[in-house]
Amino acid sequence: MKHKFIYTLFSLAILAHIWMGHAIGAGKVLKKNLTGSPLNTETCGKCHNKKGAFDIKTTLTLLDANNKQVTKYKGDQTYTLNIVVTGNGLKGGPVAPYYGFQAVALNNQNNTAGTFTVPSIVQMIDIDGRSVIEHKTPKEAGTWSVTWKAPAKNSGPVKFYMCGVACDGNKAVTNDTTATTVLTLQESVATSNEILHDFSVKKLFVSNNVLQAELDIARSDEYRFEIIDINGKLLYSTSEKFATGEISKELDVSSISAGVYILSVSNRVESTARKFFKNN
C-alpha cells in the first residue's frame, strides 16, 4: 500500500510537472512544433488528451488593414491574424477555464512564410529554423491577435497550421482537449487595373511656351523627361530626382515649332508616354 501511494504521488508530480511546463508553451519547453503541420505528425495532443472533457473549436481568420476578412494575401502587406479556441463542456459540464495554442505559417517548401509581430501575451520560438508562435501562459479567454507581414510577391500559397488546447486547470492533462485547424491562403495576383505603378501623369498642357507636367510619384527615384517628335527624333532631355507625392515639372518648349509631340517620362523601373500639342 505504501509503495502504491508513493507511486501515485510520483505519477501526479510528473503530470503536474508536464502541465506546468506546457503551461508556458510547449515550443519554449520542448522545442517542438506541435501544430499539426507537415513538419511533425505530433500535435499538442501528444501530452494533452485529443478527446477530453470539452467540445473544442479552433478558428483562424486573417484581416486586412480595413479589418476585412481575406482569403487571399498580397505580397509584403501587413495583416492581423486572429486565433480563437473555445471549449464548451461535454454532457452539460462547465466550459474550459483555460486555453492555449501553437501556430506556424509555412510556404510550399514548408519554410517560414512571412513575419510575425507578437504582443506580450504571445511568444515566438525558433524551432528548426521556423518561427512558431504560442501562448505565453494559459488564457481564460481563448483569443489572441498577432500581426503578420506577408512574404514578398510571387511567394505562392501560404498555410497557417494551428493546434488549440482547452484545459480544465487541474494541473494535469487528463481532461484537456486539443484540436487542429489549417488556414490556406492563395496569393492575390493583381490584374492590369490593380497594378501599383511607380508614378502617373495627371495633367499635361502647354502655356506660354512652357510644357507643364503634373505627376503623382509613388516611388522616390530619378525621373527622365524626354520630348520626341512624331518621327521619333529626340528634341529635349532632362532628369531630376523626386520624392513621393504630387509634383509639377516645367519644360521650356519655346525652341520647338507648333505641332504634335510626345513626352516620355521614365525612371529605372517603368516608363510612360503622353502626346501633347503646341499651338505656336
Order of alpha helices (4+ residues) and beta strands (2+ residues): alpha-alpha-beta-beta-beta-beta-beta-beta-beta-beta-beta-beta-beta-beta-beta-beta-beta-beta-beta
